Amino acid sequence: MNSNEKLEDFYERFHKQLKESQNWPGLYMFKFILKSESNLIDKLKDLFNNPTEGVSLVNSSKKKFKSLTITIEMQSPQEVISIYKKVSDFEGVIIL
């Protein structure tokens, strides 16, 4: 099994878990970790059409990293997965 097949298997399992774990549409919390000097925070927010509510940005204790949390209404598990796939192309972003 190659890495693309493994990734698609992961997303299939994740889709099933999302579908079973909550009602859709519904609120979903995304959490990302970035280096403090990263310029990707605005780019991440752009994926969500720059929400003004449900956004939290917190520095780590040594201020080397930032944690960006966005809680926003998603229409379906596929919409959530679509966001994660886009973010996976951003170098230096850890997805939690």
C-alpha positions as CSV (number, residue, x, y, z in Angstrom):
1,M,0.0,0.0,0.0
2,N,1.5,3.3,-1.0
3,S,1.3,6.6,1.0
4,N,-1.6,8.0,-1.1
5,E,-3.6,4.9,-0.4
6,K,-2.8,5.1,3.3
7,L,-3.8,8.7,3.4
8,E,-7.1,8.0,1.6
9,D,-7.8,5.1,4.1
10,F,-7.2,7.5,6.9
11,Y,-9.6,10.1,5.5
12,E,-12.3,7.4,4.9
13,R,-12.0,6.3,8.6
14,F,-11.9,10.0,9.8
15,H,-15.0,10.7,7.7
16,K,-16.9,7.8,9.3
17,Q,-15.8,8.9,12.8
18,L,-16.9,12.5,12.2
19,K,-20.2,11.3,10.8
20,E,-20.9,9.2,13.9
21,S,-19.5,11.6,16.5
22,Q,-21.7,14.6,16.0
23,N,-24.7,16.1,14.2
24,W,-24.2,17.9,10.9
25,P,-24.2,20.8,10.3
26,G,-22.5,21.6,13.6
27,L,-19.7,23.3,15.3
28,Y,-16.2,21.9,14.8
29,M,-13.0,22.9,16.5
30,F,-9.8,23.1,14.4
31,K,-6.5,23.4,16.2
32,F,-3.2,24.3,14.6
33,I,0.3,24.8,16.0
34,L,2.8,27.1,14.2
35,K,6.1,28.6,14.9
36,S,5.7,32.1,16.4
37,E,7.4,33.8,13.5
38,S,5.1,32.0,11.0
39,N,3.2,34.2,8.6
40,L,0.6,31.5,8.0
41,I,-2.0,32.6,10.6
42,D,-3.8,34.9,8.1
43,K,-3.6,32.3,5.4
44,L,-5.2,29.7,7.8
45,K,-7.9,32.2,8.7
46,D,-8.6,32.8,5.0
47,L,-9.6,29.2,4.7
48,F,-12.5,29.9,7.0
49,N,-13.4,33.3,5.4
50,N,-11.7,35.2,8.3
51,P,-14.1,34.5,11.1
52,T,-14.4,37.2,13.8
53,E,-15.8,34.8,16.5
54,G,-14.6,31.5,17.7
55,V,-10.9,32.3,17.1
56,S,-8.2,31.9,19.7
57,L,-4.5,32.6,19.3
58,V,-2.3,31.6,22.2
59,N,1.5,31.8,22.6
60,S,3.4,28.8,24.1
61,S,5.1,29.3,27.5
62,K,8.5,30.0,25.8
63,K,6.9,31.9,23.0
64,K,8.4,29.7,20.3
65,F,5.0,28.5,19.1
66,K,1.5,29.7,18.7
67,S,-1.7,27.7,18.9
68,L,-4.5,28.8,16.6
69,T,-8.0,27.4,17.5
70,I,-11.0,28.1,15.2
71,T,-14.4,26.9,16.2
72,I,-16.8,27.2,13.3
73,E,-19.9,25.7,11.9
74,M,-19.2,23.1,9.3
75,Q,-21.9,21.6,7.0
76,S,-20.5,18.1,6.8
77,P,-17.6,15.8,7.6
78,Q,-16.4,16.2,4.0
79,E,-16.1,20.0,4.5
80,V,-13.9,19.4,7.6
81,I,-11.7,17.0,5.6
82,S,-11.4,19.5,2.8
83,I,-10.0,22.1,5.2
84,Y,-7.5,19.6,6.6
85,K,-6.4,18.6,3.1
86,K,-5.7,22.2,2.2
87,V,-3.8,22.8,5.5
88,S,-1.7,19.8,4.9
89,D,-0.1,21.7,2.0
90,F,1.1,24.5,4.4
91,E,4.7,23.8,5.4
92,G,5.3,24.2,9.2
93,V,1.7,23.8,10.4
94,I,1.0,21.0,12.9
95,I,-2.6,19.8,12.8
96,L,-4.1,18.6,16.1
